[in-house]
């Protein structure tokens, strides 16, 4: 009768010592408050009351940075949010060097987002999104390296600007399109005039070309359904009468 309770106690004690870690998890073990190693994945054994374990996931995690109110370098108020992709590469540092690596990474992302975007002009913020994302990733990765965290990428999601600024940008874009249309039209007129001048020089140097052009004009007139047909008379045919 005495052996059965002892067996039950030993079974409960042995069961409380067992921990199972998934393939993507690591366990940072502290023995009497001192670091004793990183365990896992699989089955590990802990001494209750003596050892303590912190589960750390090594998968890529997604951190949604809430919208931040910033003032760009050209004094335009805007509201920007972003998303950060990161993973724990050193579980020991993630437990021992920072109290809560998720909260610390979130706060660092918010302050870095305001600091970096505040140094940009609005046009750069809208046009050079890839360059800004890379700059944010490098700065965050440098600061989170002592925490055992690797920043995979940072993506600026939305840039909200005031309505009056949106209308001003729309007017600017419309004026730019009109300017380009006028420039293209002027270039087309210039090229057409240049081609006509070249054609006039060629026709003027060859008298036969004038006669061929005259016959071609007559052919084009004859093909049309006109009730009245006008035949142009070459200048050289009446030049004798003009001299008299």
HELIX and SHEET records of a PDB file:
HELIX    1   1 UNK A    2  UNK A   17  1                                  16    
HELIX    2   2 UNK A   91  UNK A   96  1                                   6    
HELIX    3   3 UNK A  101  UNK A  117  1                                  17    
HELIX    4   4 UNK A  122  UNK A  127  1                                   6    
HELIX    5   5 UNK A  129  UNK A  144  1                                  16    
HELIX    6   6 UNK A  145  UNK A  147  5                                   3    
HELIX    7   7 UNK A  163  UNK A  205  1                                  43    
HELIX    8   8 UNK A  207  UNK A  223  1                                  17    
HELIX    9   9 UNK A  235  UNK A  243  1                                   9    
SHEET    1   A 2 UNK A  18  UNK A  21  0                                        
SHEET    2   A 2 UNK A  42  UNK A  45 -1                                        
SHEET    1   B 3 UNK A  34  UNK A  39  0                                        
SHEET    2   B 3 UNK A  25  UNK A  31 -1                                        
SHEET    3   B 3 UNK A  51  UNK A  57 -1                                        
SHEET    1   C 3 UNK A  61  UNK A  71  0                                        
SHEET    2   C 3 UNK A  77  UNK A  88 -1                                        
SHEET    3   C 3 UNK A 149  UNK A 161 -1                                        
END                                                                             
